[in-house]
Amino acid sequence: MAKTSGVAPRLAEALAVVLGTEEIPVRLRAWDGSEAGPADAPVIEFRSRRALRRILWSPGQLGLSRAYVAGEIDPRGDIFAAFTALSSAGKFAEPGPFRKPTARELGTLLTTAVQLGAVGPNPAPPPEEAKVEKHGRRHSKKRDAAAISHHYDVGNDFYRLVLGPSMVYSCAVFDSEDTSLEAAQEAKLDLVCRKLALKPGMRVLDVGCGWGSFALHAAERYGANVVGVTLSAEQAEQARKRVAEAGLTERVDIRVQDYRDLDDGPFDAISSIGMSEHVGREQLGHYVSKLRSLLRPGGRLLNHAISWNAGPTEDDPDSFIPRYVFPDGEMLSLADMVVALEGGRFEVLDVEALRRHYALTLRAWVRNLEENWDEAVRLAGAGRARIWRLYMASSALGFENGLTGVNQILVQRHGGEEPKLRLREWTAG
């Protein structure tokens, strides 16, 4: 039986300070076997004093994240239940950057750390933490390449395990909650092709082509000639292999290339699926104008991107996502993206919100990861597997509660011959 005295009650006080709550919303199990918190709440285990020391030095999301990645904190059982409890409590429930503790709260933390023997030097961050800042100015070509490599060059086999055979790393489109992930991803790829009004022989650019799934679909199902660009060498290697296996090397060209260096337009259509989040607010105008210059008059561009739905966006470099998942990534609001596209002299044809679909997609990816946990750890290491579990589970909750969204914006360059269309030629349901 768990002890009700000991370390846990004091540790619970420290966690309440970090969360900004009177009482913690989880059952906390300490390294000495003691427990505190609501008996029927999800259990979070603190495995060592080192976890408390990390929180003392970085009292907020970053300290908790580092301790989790290092294996010093571990939610037991249903990870969604644990993260739901934490994300709905105190400071975590407030949109925007995490509110720092007051001087008085820091004093309480320090006192608890002293009493529990957790005071000491700041522990080194887990090795998986991004260090892209050493590559120069934010959103320079060199630093963007480093940021993309940090996220995507972690092993194609690891991604195949998480994403499934489709190797599509963006929101799927589900006909119902019973639809398989593979069918939902195929539906999304087909939806993009129909929105772009692809026809045989059309020249298509896929910006941020990933492992080539959209390029393959557009070439195989619609007869398009596709150029796909990515900054990830590992993605390009796998994409080229898939293209060769499909017998489509004459119609699909996969390049390791920055979109800013493309100079062989025009293209009849452009897809940008899950790529513009890496562009950054300062580069957004250049992104729009560059893609417009590569698109023929009358051609269509589809921009598929995650959006921030909870008010003005603010960067917080000390939060989990930029430190471990998407360094230098920036989520913009839907309004900001539409303004940028219209300001770049595109006509908006259609806007479709897919928020609920992304929640289902992420839950499917988490299920894949957890069902193959030992293999994931073997392929990418325990720290990386834990990062992806935390990132995907917490992101699913963000889409479910409406803090984040994902939108497909279809635009067209003025002039030229417009694609013929019926009154309504596509639908995602």
Secondary structure by P-SEA (a helix, b strand, c coil): ccccccaaaaaaaaaaaaaccccccccccccccccccccccbbbbbccaaaaaaaaacccaaaaaaaaaaccccccccaaaaaaaaaaccccccccccccccaaaaaaaaaaaaaaccccccccccccccccccccccccaaaaaaaaaacccccaaaaaaaacccccccbbbbccccccaaaaaaaaaaaaaaaacccccbbbbbcccccaaaaaaaaaccccbbbbbbccaaaaaaaaaaaaaacccccbbbbbccccccccccccccccccccccccccaaaaaaaaaaaaccccbbbbbbbbbbcccbbbbcccccccccccccbbbbcaaaaaaaaaaacccccccccaaaaaaaaaaaaaaaaaaaaaaaaaaccaaaaaaaaaaaaaaaaaaaacccbbbbbbbbbcccccccccccccccc
